[in-house]
Every structure is written in C-alpha cells, then in structure tokens.
Amino acid sequence: MPADVLRGPQDEGKLIGNSGAVQAALKRGVRRNRWIADQISPMLAEGPGFGKVVGYCLHAEALPAFQAAVATHQQGERARQPQGLPR
C-alpha cells in the first residue's frame, strides 16, 4: 500500500501510527520478560534516509510469527460471530 494512502488526504497523517502498535508491543514484552531488552523491531522503516518515511518492510524471519498472529486473530473473530438461530 502506498505511503500516501496510509497518510490520508492532503498527506497529513503520520506513518508512526502504523508501526506504533508493534513498538508498544515490543516494549510491553520486555517489561513482562517475554523477550530480551535489545529485541530489534520486526518493522524496518523505508525512505530516502531523511524526511518522511515512505513505507515499512518486515524482516523475513518475523513473517511466520505475524502470519500465526493474524490466523489466531481471525479464528477468534470467527468464534465471536453469532451462529445461525436454532430452528
């Protein structure tokens, strides 16, 4: 997805909102001793090296964990959906 779509109309948004949740989860995991304090972010900012970030890239090693998290979330969503009414 292009950065301008993520930023919104008139390019006023910030891409930090798209990576902020991952950063917060990393910090929370360190506080809860779930992983090491120098854990690197799985998200890499991409850009010209100055100015606005143009997008994000995911480390290849992190992809299976993200795929598993998405699958788990989707299963939970399906489980919460109301089933058909009894006849």
N, C-alpha and C positions, 0 to 999 in steps of 0.2 A: 504494500500500500504506500503510495507516495506521501512524503512528509507534509505536503500542502493539504492533503486530505485529513491527516491526523491533526494538523494545526487548526483547521477550521477556516471559516470565512475571513477574508482580509488578512490571513496569515497571523492572527493574533494569539493563537494558542501556543503552548509550550509542549515540547515532546517529553519533558520530565514526567508529566502525568502518566505517560505510557510505560515508563520504567520505574517510577517511584514505588509502586507496589512491590516490585521484585526487590528493590533495595531495602524497603522496610521489612520484608520477609527475611532477608539475609540477616539484618541486624537483630531481629527478633529471635532467629535461630541461634545466633551466637549467644545472646543473653540467656537462652534456655539450654545452653550447652548441647545443642543438636549438631553443631559443626564448629570447625576451628575459626578463630577470630580473623585470620587472614584469608578467609574464603574469598575467592575472586568472584565478581559478578558474572553470571552466565550471559549477560547482555553487554554487548560492545557498541558504544556509540560510533556512528559513522558520520563523517563530514570532512570538510576541507582542512580541518586542524585549527580552525578559528571560526568564530561566528556561530550561527545556528547549526544544530545537529540536523543532518538530513535523513537519518534513519537509525535503525538498530539491527544488529546481527546477533545471532545466538551461537554460542560455542557449540560445535558439533557434538562434543561429549555430553552436553547438557540436554540435548534433544530428547533422548529416551525418558528422562525424568519429567520433562514438560509434557510429552505425549501421554505418559501414565497419569499425570495430574489432570489433564484435560479429560481423559477417559473416565477417571474416577468421578470428576465433577459431573460429567454427562450422565453417568449411571445414577448419581444422586438426584439429579434433576428429573430423570425419568421415574425414579421411585417416588418422588413427591407429587407427580402429576396424578390427578384424580382418575381412577379407573372407571369403567362403564358402570352405570347404575344397575343394581340387581333387578331381575325381571320378576 
